[in-house]
Amino acid sequence: MVRNIVVLGGNSHPELVESVCGILGLPACSRILTKFSSGESRCEIQDSVRGKDVYIIQTGFGGNGSRLNDHFMDLCIMISACKTGSARRVTAVLPLFPYSRQPDLPYNKAGAPLYKAPTPNGENGKNQYTFDSVPPTPGPGVPKTSGLTNSSDIANQMIKNALTNGSSKEQYTTHDYENLSIVNGFQAKPGYKQWVAQAGTLVANLLTCAGCDHVITMDLHDPQVQGFFDIPVDNLYGQPLLKRYIQQHIPNWRDAVIISPDAGGAKRATAIADGLGMEFALIHKERRPTKITDRQNASMMLVGNVTDRVCILLDDIADTGNTITRAAKLLKKEGATTIYALLTHGVFSGDAISRVKASAIDKLVVTNSVPQDEHKKQLGSKLDVLDISPIFAEAMRRVHHGESISVLFNYE
């Protein structure tokens, strides 16, 4: 039994809280966490936390009728309540970190728009382009810039154009309510980037301002989230559990192939493949418009050979299940005999369960970082759930006693 430690659980994953408390040999802290009729959260800590080391377990899950934003607000309120109750230290235990898939700079598939100067002849100017269109070095009588002579000064010409354009158009700002037609007709220039919310920094600041002293999470989708905090963040790994499952439950696992469904998870998959001495293959997402060929399924391409082999797909999270099911379809098309999908976080939002049922995946393995009871009922024997409570319980025990937790970072 661990002394001077308090485990406080939220409403997102009560089964995980009970399991962690059972391993640590202590009861969960008594609290009231409900909602008023107006929808506001009500939190009341009924046990004393003065001078105690408090661990609040709340996962970032918003399925099965629950709301992720409500759980996150409950977490912030519980952290503030513990700090107000003179807790010595408050640690937020987040098996699935909320908003970890939204980095500060959003990914744009199309990229920034490119400015293309109009061509005098032809709509796109394909017939006008040659390798001699732009001379490598200026010569006598050869214009330095297309449309300009050697005697032209491009800087002066740009200034004149700016002055001419400025005098012909009426000056206005976005607060010019007298000329709404002009404001509404404003068109952003090519390359203009719209402002977006910085969810990663915002979540980190909310937790820190609420009074959180330490964060423990698992398999961050975007590791840069750790840099948003000014407090310690321990990112545990679920790979040892998946690695043990491969060794104990997959027949002839040494002859199988580890597959990464995208380039982002290649490092994670190769770490396990190298540790087990297995072969590795990669599914590459080709985002450019290309023709459908025999070795390409929609926009996905396989790099490696999986013919008559057992394939093990590895990824950190499955939300809609689109990537993992399309990868399984491609592997089956390439001649794979059996397909396993091993994931750390099985969110399965929307129609993901129906998509998995109809997919080529033979066995789906996830951890209980989010509640899996409903998913288990729908998928039956096709879904295996691995328990992560011993990992978090050991991490909490080591942090409480000031011991190193580097042993929990090992893949071996």
C-alpha positions in Angstrom: 0.0 0.0 0.0 1.3 3.4 -1.0 0.9 6.2 1.7 0.2 9.9 1.2 -1.1 9.3 -2.3 -4.6 10.1 -3.4 -6.1 8.7 -6.7 -9.0 10.8 -8.0 -11.0 9.5 -10.9 -13.1 11.4 -13.4 -16.2 10.1 -15.2 -14.5 9.2 -18.5 -13.0 5.8 -17.6 -14.1 4.5 -14.1 -13.0 1.0 -14.9 -9.4 2.1 -15.3 -9.5 4.1 -12.1 -10.7 1.0 -10.2 -8.0 -1.2 -11.7 -5.2 1.3 -10.9 -6.4 1.6 -7.3 -6.6 -2.2 -7.0 -2.9 -2.5 -8.1 -1.8 0.3 -5.8 -3.8 -1.2 -2.9 -5.8 1.9 -1.9 -9.4 3.1 -2.4 -10.3 5.8 -4.9 -10.8 9.3 -3.4 -14.4 10.0 -2.6 -15.8 12.9 -4.6 -18.9 14.3 -6.2 -18.7 15.1 -9.9 -22.0 15.8 -11.5 -23.7 18.5 -13.5 -26.3 21.1 -12.5 -29.5 21.4 -14.5 -27.9 24.3 -16.3 -25.1 22.1 -17.6 -22.4 23.5 -15.4 -20.0 21.0 -13.7 -20.2 20.4 -10.0 -17.1 19.1 -8.2 -16.7 18.4 -4.5 -13.7 16.6 -3.0 -15.0 14.7 0.1 -11.7 13.4 1.3 -8.8 15.5 2.7 -6.0 16.1 0.2 -3.9 18.5 2.4 -0.3 17.7 1.9 -1.1 14.7 -0.3 0.3 13.6 -3.7 -2.9 13.7 -5.9 -3.2 11.8 -9.2 -6.3 12.6 -11.3 -7.1 9.9 -14.0 -9.2 11.3 -16.9 -8.8 10.1 -20.4 -9.5 12.1 -23.5 -12.5 10.1 -24.8 -15.8 11.5 -26.1 -17.7 8.4 -27.3 -20.5 6.3 -26.0 -22.7 9.3 -25.1 -20.0 11.2 -23.3 -18.5 14.5 -24.3 -14.7 15.1 -24.5 -14.9 18.8 -23.8 -17.0 18.1 -20.6 -14.4 15.6 -19.4 -11.6 18.1 -20.0 -13.4 20.9 -18.1 -14.1 18.4 -15.2 -10.4 17.7 -15.1 -9.5 21.4 -14.9 -12.1 21.9 -12.1 -10.8 18.9 -10.2 -7.2 20.1 -10.5 -8.2 23.5 -9.2 -10.2 22.0 -6.3 -7.2 19.9 -5.2 -4.9 22.9 -5.3 -7.4 24.9 -3.3 -7.5 22.0 -0.8 -3.7 22.4 -0.2 -2.6 19.4 -2.1 1.2 19.1 -2.2 1.3 18.1 -5.9 -1.4 17.4 -8.5 -0.6 15.1 -11.4 -2.9 14.7 -14.4 -3.0 11.1 -15.7 -4.3 11.2 -19.3 -4.0 7.8 -21.0 -5.3 9.5 -24.2 -4.3 13.1 -24.3 -7.1 15.3 -25.6 -6.5 17.4 -28.7 -3.2 15.7 -29.3 -4.1 15.3 -33.0 -4.3 19.1 -33.5 -0.8 20.6 -33.7 -0.4 24.3 -33.7 0.3 24.5 -37.4 -2.5 22.7 -39.3 -1.6 20.4 -42.1 -2.9 21.4 -45.5 -3.0 18.6 -48.0 -3.0 20.9 -50.9 -0.2 23.1 -49.6 0.1 26.9 -50.1 -1.4 28.1 -53.3 1.2 29.0 -55.9 1.0 32.2 -57.9 1.1 31.7 -61.6 1.6 34.6 -63.9 -0.9 34.8 -66.9 0.6 33.9 -70.2 -0.1 36.0 -73.3 -0.6 33.0 -75.6 -2.6 30.0 -74.4 -4.6 29.4 -71.2 -1.9 27.5 -69.3 1.1 28.2 -71.5 2.1 24.6 -71.8 3.1 25.1 -75.5 5.1 28.3 -74.7 7.5 26.6 -72.2 11.0 25.5 -73.2 14.2 24.9 -71.3 15.5 28.1 -73.0 12.6 30.2 -71.8 14.7 31.7 -68.9 18.3 32.4 -69.9 20.8 31.2 -67.3 22.9 34.4 -67.7 21.9 37.8 -69.1 23.4 38.8 -72.4 23.4 41.8 -74.7 19.9 42.5 -75.9 18.4 39.7 -73.7 15.8 40.9 -71.2 16.6 40.1 -67.6 13.0 39.5 -66.8 10.2 38.3 -69.1 8.4 41.4 -70.3 11.1 43.8 -69.4 14.0 45.3 -71.3 17.5 45.6 -70.0 17.0 49.3 -69.4 13.9 48.7 -67.3 14.1 49.2 -63.5 11.8 46.6 -61.9 11.8 48.3 -58.5 10.7 51.7 -60.0 8.1 49.9 -62.1 6.6 48.2 -59.0 6.5 51.5 -57.1 4.6 53.1 -60.0 2.2 50.3 -60.2 1.5 50.5 -56.5 0.9 54.2 -56.6 -1.4 53.8 -59.6 -3.4 51.0 -57.9 -3.6 53.0 -54.7 -5.1 56.1 -56.3 -7.7 54.1 -58.4 -9.1 52.2 -55.4 -10.8 53.6 -52.4 -8.9 53.1 -49.1 -10.7 51.1 -46.5 -10.2 48.8 -43.5 -12.1 45.8 -42.1 -13.8 48.2 -39.7 -15.2 50.4 -42.6 -18.9 49.8 -42.0 -19.9 52.6 -44.4 -18.6 50.6 -47.4 -19.7 47.1 -46.6 -19.8 46.1 -50.3 -16.1 46.8 -50.6 -15.3 44.9 -47.4 -17.4 41.9 -48.5 -15.7 41.9 -51.8 -12.2 41.6 -50.3 -10.3 38.7 -51.8 -7.2 37.2 -50.1 -4.1 37.1 -52.2 -2.5 33.8 -53.1 -0.4 32.4 -50.2 -2.6 34.0 -47.6 -3.1 31.7 -44.6 -6.2 31.9 -42.5 -5.9 32.2 -38.8 -6.5 29.0 -36.9 -6.9 28.1 -33.2 -3.7 26.8 -31.5 -5.4 23.9 -29.7 -2.1 22.3 -28.5 -0.8 25.4 -26.7 -4.3 26.3 -25.4 -4.8 22.9 -23.7 -1.3 23.0 -22.2 -2.0 26.5 -20.8 -5.4 25.5 -19.4 -3.9 22.5 -17.5 -1.0 24.6 -16.2 -3.2 27.6 -15.1 -5.6 25.2 -13.4 -2.7 24.2 -11.1 -1.4 20.9 -12.7 2.2 20.1 -11.6 2.9 17.0 -13.8 1.3 15.2 -16.7 1.5 11.4 -17.4 0.2 10.2 -20.8 0.7 7.5 -23.3 1.7 7.4 -27.0 1.1 11.0 -27.9 0.0 11.2 -31.6 2.1 14.4 -31.9 5.2 14.3 -29.6 5.6 18.1 -30.0 2.8 18.5 -27.5 5.3 17.9 -24.7 7.0 21.2 -25.7 3.9 23.2 -25.1 4.2 22.6 -21.3 6.4 24.3 -18.8 5.9 21.4 -16.4 7.2 17.8 -16.7 5.4 15.5 -19.2 6.0 11.8 -19.2 5.0 10.1 -22.4 4.7 6.4 -21.7 4.8 3.8 -24.5 2.2 1.1 -25.2 4.6 -0.7 -27.5 5.8 -3.2 -24.9 2.3 -4.6 -24.5 1.8 -4.9 -28.3 5.3 -6.5 -28.6 4.4 -9.1 -25.9 1.1 -9.8 -27.7 2.9 -10.5 -30.9 5.2 -13.0 -29.2 2.5 -14.8 -27.3 -0.6 -14.8 -29.5 0.5 -14.7 -33.1 1.6 -18.1 -34.5 4.9 -18.2 -36.4 5.4 -14.5 -35.6 9.0 -14.5 -36.7 7.9 -15.1 -40.3 5.3 -12.2 -40.2 5.8 -8.7 -41.5 5.4 -5.5 -39.5 3.5 -2.9 -41.5 3.2 0.8 -40.9 0.0 2.2 -42.4 1.6 5.6 -43.0 5.0 7.3 -43.1 4.3 9.0 -39.7 4.3 5.7 -37.8 7.3 4.2 -39.6 9.7 5.0 -36.7 7.3 3.4 -34.2 6.9 0.3 -36.3 10.6 -0.2 -37.1 11.5 0.0 -33.4 9.3 -3.1 -32.8 10.4 -4.8 -36.0 14.1 -4.4 -35.1 13.5 -5.5 -31.5 11.8 -8.7 -32.7 14.0 -9.3 -35.7 11.1 -9.2 -38.1 10.8 -7.8 -41.6 9.2 -4.3 -42.1 7.1 -2.8 -44.9 5.6 0.6 -45.3 2.3 1.8 -46.9 2.9 5.2 -48.4 0.1 7.7 -48.9 0.4 9.3 -52.3 -1.5 12.5 -52.0 -0.8 13.7 -55.6 -3.4 12.9 -58.2 -2.1 9.7 -59.9 -3.6 6.9 -61.9 -4.9 3.7 -60.3 -2.4 0.9 -61.0 -2.1 -2.7 -59.9 0.1 -1.8 -57.0 -1.9 1.1 -55.8 -5.2 1.2 -54.0 -6.7 4.7 -54.3 -3.9 6.9 -52.9 -2.0 4.2 -50.9 1.1 2.4 -52.2 2.8 -0.6 -50.6 6.6 -0.6 -50.2 7.6 -4.2 -49.5 6.6 -7.8 -50.2 3.7 -9.4 -48.2 2.7 -12.2 -50.6 1.6 -15.3 -48.6 2.7 -13.7 -45.3 1.1 -12.8 -42.0 0.8 -9.0 -41.7 0.8 -7.0 -38.5 -0.4 -3.4 -38.9 0.9 -1.0 -36.1 -0.5 2.4 -35.4 -1.0 4.7 -32.4 -4.6 5.6 -32.8 -7.7 4.6 -34.8 -10.4 7.2 -34.8 -12.6 6.8 -37.9 -10.7 3.7 -38.9 -10.3 4.9 -42.5 -6.5 4.6 -42.7 -6.2 1.1 -41.0 -9.1 -0.4 -43.0 -7.8 0.9 -46.4 -4.3 -0.4 -45.5 -5.8 -3.8 -44.7 -7.6 -3.8 -48.1 -4.4 -3.1 -49.9 -2.5 -5.8 -48.0 -5.2 -8.4 -48.8 -5.0 -7.3 -52.5 -1.2 -7.9 -52.4 -1.6 -11.5 -51.2 -1.5 -11.3 -47.4 -2.9 -14.4 -45.7 -3.8 -13.0 -42.2 -4.0 -9.4 -41.1 -3.6 -8.2 -37.5 -4.1 -4.6 -36.5 -2.4 -3.5 -33.2 -3.3 -0.1 -31.9 -2.7 1.8 -28.7 -5.8 4.0 -28.7 -9.0 2.5 -30.2 -11.4 5.5 -30.3 -13.6 4.2 -33.1 -15.8 7.3 -33.6 -18.7 7.6 -36.0 -19.2 4.5 -38.2 -15.7 3.1 -37.5 -17.0 -0.1 -35.9 -19.1 -0.9 -39.0 -16.1 -0.1 -41.2 -13.9 -2.5 -39.2 -16.5 -5.3 -39.3 -16.6 -5.1 -43.1 -12.8 -4.8 -43.5 -10.1 -7.4 -44.3 -8.8 -7.2 -40.7 -8.9 -10.6 -39.0 -7.9 -9.6 -35.5 -8.0 -6.1 -33.9 -5.9 -5.5 -30.8 -6.2 -2.3 -28.7 -5.5 -1.1 -25.2 -8.0 0.1 -22.7 -6.7 3.7 -22.7 -10.4 4.5 -23.6 -13.4 2.4 -22.6 -13.8 -0.6 -24.9 -16.9 -2.3 -23.4 -19.3 -1.1 -26.2 -16.7 -1.9 -28.9 -16.2 -5.4 -27.5 -19.9 -6.1 -27.6 -20.1 -5.1 -31.2 -16.9 -6.7 -32.5 -17.0 -9.8 -30.2 -14.0 -12.2 -30.6 -12.5 -10.0 -33.4 -11.4 -7.5 -30.7 -8.8 -8.1 -28.0 -8.2 -5.6 -25.3 -4.9 -5.2 -23.4 -4.8 -3.7 -19.9 -2.6 -0.7 -19.4 -3.4 -0.1 -15.7 -0.2 -1.9 -14.5 1.9 0.5 -16.5 0.2 3.6 -15.1 0.1 2.3 -11.6 3.9 1.6 -11.7 4.5 5.0 -13.2 2.5 6.7 -10.4 4.3 4.7 -7.7 7.7 5.6 -9.1 6.9 9.2 -9.5 5.5 9.4 -5.9 8.6 7.8 -4.4 11.0 9.9 -6.6 12.2 6.8 -8.6 13.3 6.8 -12.2 10.6 5.7 -14.7 13.0 5.3 -17.6 12.5 1.5 -17.4 8.9 2.1 -18.6 10.2 3.7 -21.8 12.0 0.6 -22.9 10.6 -1.4 -25.8 12.3 -4.6 -24.5 
